[in-house]
Amino acid sequence: MPVMPTATKPAVRPKRMSLDAVTDGPRAEPWVILVYGPEGVGKTSLVVDIDDHIALDPEQSGNHLKTKKFPTPLTLQDMYDAIETLYSQDHRYKTLVIDTIDRVEAMVFKHVAEKAKFKSVEDFGYGKGYQVALDEWRNLVARLDELRAVRRMNILLLGHTFIKPFKNPDGPDYDRYTLRLHEKAAGFIKEWSDAVLFARYDEATTKIHERDAKVKGISTGERSLWTQRTAAYDAKNRFNLPEMLPLKWRELEAAMREGMKKETP
């Protein structure tokens, strides 16, 4: 009589979403920080003091600084190639700096236009090009998230500002500083970031003449980072940072470490 094969249980596919993988409490995950502000305020100088960093510098604003960086990326594919290099090759780098994201946006626009055989992102018509560009931003962010998850790299984004009228539903309209990206991309990048920090000179106003209503701006020369939203600019953070910090990496890093020790409500 033939021997019947013994039935075996099917192999259990390992799953990430298991009870053994449940964590309790805050975890020190690689961060994404966006620092933006007017030209010349000193955003790029932050990079010098970041340990084990490497930069993608399409702006070429760090040429005068002692920083580790890739060759200047000229296309979005150059950006993707550099990210793939960091993902697939062994290295000691812990932070990727992108300086600036508004220059990256120009690459995104060119990339999606050429892919569609258009001359410009405007050629899609009726604002459709900016939605296509947003999808490409999502692709870029997904690759950066892989660096964070697998290579445990932090991401520092630097950006410029422009002044834009704000339609205030609760009162008179006013001008405010805005990240120099298309509004779709700006909203997406700010939402993705763990901290959005506004860099500025410390400034005040004084009357030109005691009897004159005109005032002039004066600066102390000090530069600062602001961590909470105001009517003048957007800002946020998940590190329990104080409202204002000096525009110095060591002090920002120390404040982040201290903030992460505090119990999150």
C-alpha positions as CSV (number, residue, x, y, z in Angstrom):
1,M,0.0,0.0,0.0
2,P,1.5,3.3,-1.0
3,V,2.6,5.7,1.8
4,M,0.7,8.9,1.7
5,P,2.8,12.1,2.1
6,T,2.5,13.7,5.5
7,A,0.5,17.0,5.3
8,T,2.6,20.0,6.4
9,K,1.4,23.4,7.5
10,P,2.1,26.1,5.0
11,A,5.0,28.4,5.9
12,V,4.0,31.5,7.7
13,R,5.0,34.6,5.9
14,P,6.9,37.0,8.2
15,K,5.1,40.2,8.7
16,R,6.3,43.7,9.8
17,M,3.0,44.4,11.5
18,S,3.4,41.8,14.2
19,L,2.7,42.3,18.0
20,D,6.4,41.6,18.6
21,A,7.2,44.8,16.7
22,V,5.0,47.0,18.8
23,T,6.9,49.8,20.5
24,D,6.1,51.9,23.5
25,G,7.0,55.5,23.9
26,P,8.9,58.1,21.8
27,R,11.6,56.8,19.4
28,A,14.6,58.7,18.1
29,E,13.9,58.5,14.4
30,P,15.9,60.3,11.7
31,W,14.5,63.7,11.3
32,V,13.6,66.0,8.4
33,I,14.2,69.7,9.1
34,L,13.4,72.6,6.8
35,V,15.2,75.9,7.4
36,Y,14.1,78.8,5.2
37,G,14.6,82.5,5.1
38,P,15.7,85.5,3.1
39,E,18.9,85.5,1.0
40,G,22.1,86.1,2.8
41,V,20.8,85.3,6.3
42,G,23.2,82.5,6.8
43,K,21.2,79.3,6.2
44,T,24.1,77.5,4.4
45,S,26.6,78.3,7.1
46,L,24.6,76.0,9.4
47,V,25.9,73.0,7.4
48,V,29.6,73.5,8.4
49,D,29.0,72.4,12.0
50,I,26.9,69.3,11.2
51,D,28.9,66.1,11.9
52,D,29.2,63.5,9.1
53,H,27.1,65.4,6.6
54,I,27.1,65.4,2.8
55,A,25.4,68.0,0.6
56,L,23.5,68.2,-2.7
57,D,24.1,71.8,-3.6
58,P,22.4,72.8,-6.9
59,E,22.5,76.4,-5.7
60,Q,26.3,76.3,-5.4
61,S,25.9,78.5,-2.4
62,G,28.3,76.4,-0.3
63,N,31.3,76.7,-2.6
64,H,33.1,79.0,-0.2
65,L,32.5,76.7,2.8
66,K,34.3,73.6,4.0
67,T,31.6,71.0,3.4
68,K,31.5,67.5,1.9
69,K,29.3,67.5,-1.2
70,F,28.5,65.7,-4.4
71,P,29.3,67.3,-7.8
72,T,26.7,70.0,-8.5
73,P,23.5,68.3,-9.6
74,L,22.3,69.7,-12.9
75,T,19.1,67.6,-13.3
76,L,16.6,65.8,-11.2
77,Q,18.1,62.5,-12.4
78,D,21.4,63.7,-10.8
79,M,19.6,64.1,-7.5
80,Y,18.1,60.6,-7.8
81,D,21.5,59.1,-8.7
82,A,23.1,60.7,-5.6
83,I,20.3,59.5,-3.4
84,E,20.7,56.0,-4.8
85,T,24.5,56.1,-4.2
86,L,23.9,56.9,-0.5
87,Y,21.2,54.2,-0.3
88,S,23.3,51.4,-2.0
89,Q,26.9,52.1,-1.0
90,D,28.6,51.9,2.4
91,H,29.5,55.3,3.9
92,R,29.8,57.2,7.2
93,Y,27.4,60.1,6.3
94,K,24.5,60.7,8.8
95,T,22.9,63.8,7.3
96,L,22.0,64.7,3.7
97,V,21.7,68.5,3.1
98,I,19.8,69.8,0.1
99,D,20.6,73.4,-0.7
100,T,18.2,74.7,-1.9
101,I,14.8,73.1,-2.5
102,D,13.6,76.0,-4.6
103,R,16.4,75.2,-7.1
104,V,15.3,71.5,-6.9
105,E,11.8,72.7,-7.9
106,A,13.2,74.1,-11.1
107,M,14.7,70.7,-11.8
108,V,11.3,69.0,-11.1
109,F,9.5,71.4,-13.5
110,K,12.1,70.7,-16.2
111,H,12.0,67.0,-15.6
112,V,8.2,66.6,-15.9
113,A,8.0,68.9,-18.9
114,E,10.6,67.1,-20.8
115,K,9.1,63.7,-19.9
116,A,5.8,64.9,-21.4
117,K,7.7,66.5,-24.4
118,F,6.6,70.0,-23.4
119,K,8.8,73.1,-23.2
120,S,7.5,74.2,-19.9
121,V,5.4,73.0,-16.9
122,E,2.9,75.7,-18.0
123,D,2.3,73.8,-21.3
124,F,0.2,71.1,-19.5
125,G,-2.6,73.7,-19.2
126,Y,-5.0,74.8,-16.5
127,G,-2.5,74.3,-13.7
128,K,-2.2,70.5,-14.4
129,G,1.6,70.7,-14.7
130,Y,1.9,71.7,-11.0
131,Q,-0.1,68.6,-10.0
132,V,2.2,66.4,-12.2
133,A,5.2,68.2,-10.5
134,L,3.7,67.4,-7.1
135,D,3.6,63.7,-8.0
136,E,7.3,64.0,-8.8
137,W,8.0,65.6,-5.5
138,R,6.3,62.6,-3.9
139,N,8.7,60.3,-5.8
140,L,11.7,62.3,-4.5
141,V,10.4,62.3,-0.9
142,A,9.8,58.5,-1.1
143,R,13.5,58.0,-2.0
144,L,14.6,60.3,0.8
145,D,12.3,58.4,3.2
146,E,14.1,55.2,2.1
147,L,17.4,56.8,3.2
148,R,15.9,57.6,6.5
149,A,14.4,54.1,7.1
150,V,17.3,52.0,5.8
151,R,20.4,54.1,6.1
152,R,19.2,56.0,9.1
153,M,20.1,59.4,7.6
154,N,18.7,62.8,8.6
155,I,17.5,65.2,6.0
156,L,18.2,69.0,6.2
157,L,16.4,71.1,3.6
158,L,17.3,74.8,3.0
159,G,15.1,77.2,1.1
160,H,14.5,80.8,0.3
161,T,11.4,83.0,0.9
162,F,9.3,85.5,-1.0
163,I,6.7,87.9,0.4
164,K,3.1,87.0,-0.6
165,P,-0.2,88.7,0.2
166,F,-2.3,86.6,2.7
167,K,-6.1,86.6,2.4
168,N,-7.1,86.8,6.0
169,P,-10.7,85.4,6.6
170,D,-10.8,87.0,10.1
171,G,-9.8,90.5,9.2
172,P,-7.7,92.7,6.9
173,D,-5.3,91.0,4.5
174,Y,-1.6,91.3,5.1
175,D,1.8,90.2,3.6
176,R,3.8,87.3,5.0
177,Y,7.0,85.4,4.3
178,T,6.3,82.3,2.3
179,L,8.5,79.4,1.3
180,R,9.6,80.0,-2.3
181,L,7.9,77.0,-3.9
182,H,4.6,76.5,-5.7
183,E,1.9,76.3,-3.0
184,K,1.2,72.7,-3.7
185,A,4.8,71.6,-3.2
186,A,5.3,74.0,-0.3
187,G,2.4,72.5,1.6
188,F,3.6,69.0,0.9
189,I,7.2,69.7,2.0
190,K,6.1,71.5,5.2
191,E,3.8,68.7,6.2
192,W,6.5,66.1,5.6
193,S,9.1,68.0,7.7
194,D,9.5,67.4,11.4
195,A,10.5,71.0,11.9
196,V,9.9,74.1,9.8
197,L,12.2,76.8,11.1
198,F,12.3,80.5,9.9
199,A,15.7,82.1,9.8
200,R,15.9,85.9,10.0
201,Y,17.9,88.9,11.2
202,D,16.9,90.4,14.5
203,E,15.4,93.7,13.4
204,A,13.4,96.6,14.9
205,T,12.1,99.9,13.7
206,T,12.7,103.4,15.0
207,K,11.2,106.8,14.0
208,I,13.3,108.9,11.7
209,H,12.1,112.1,13.4
210,E,10.2,112.4,16.6
211,R,7.4,114.3,14.9
212,D,7.4,112.2,11.8
213,A,5.3,109.0,11.3
214,K,8.0,107.5,9.1
215,V,10.2,104.8,10.5
216,K,13.4,103.0,9.4
217,G,14.5,99.5,10.1
218,I,17.6,98.7,12.1
219,S,19.4,95.4,12.6
220,T,21.4,94.2,15.6
221,G,23.4,91.9,13.3
222,E,22.2,88.8,15.2
223,R,20.5,86.0,13.3
224,S,17.9,83.7,14.8
225,L,15.7,80.7,14.1
226,W,12.0,80.9,14.9
227,T,10.1,77.7,15.6
228,Q,6.5,78.6,16.0
229,R,4.0,80.0,13.5
230,T,3.2,83.8,13.5
231,A,1.2,86.1,11.2
232,A,4.5,86.9,9.4
233,Y,5.7,83.3,8.6
234,D,5.1,79.6,8.9
235,A,7.0,77.5,11.4
236,K,6.5,74.4,13.5
237,N,8.4,71.7,15.3
238,R,8.0,68.3,17.0
239,F,11.0,68.7,19.3
240,N,9.5,71.0,22.0
241,L,11.9,73.7,20.9
242,P,11.8,77.2,22.5
243,E,10.2,79.9,20.4
244,M,13.6,81.3,19.3
245,L,17.1,80.0,18.9
246,P,20.3,81.5,17.6
247,L,21.1,80.6,14.0
248,K,23.7,78.1,15.0
249,W,23.6,74.4,14.4
250,R,25.2,73.3,17.7
251,E,22.5,75.2,19.7
252,L,19.7,73.9,17.5
253,E,21.0,70.3,17.8
254,A,21.3,70.6,21.6
255,A,17.8,72.0,21.9
256,M,16.4,69.2,19.8
257,R,18.1,66.6,21.9
258,E,16.8,68.2,25.1
259,G,13.3,68.6,23.6
260,M,13.1,64.9,22.7
261,K,13.8,64.0,26.3
262,K,10.7,65.7,27.4
263,E,7.5,63.7,27.6
264,T,5.2,64.4,24.7
265,P,1.7,65.1,25.8
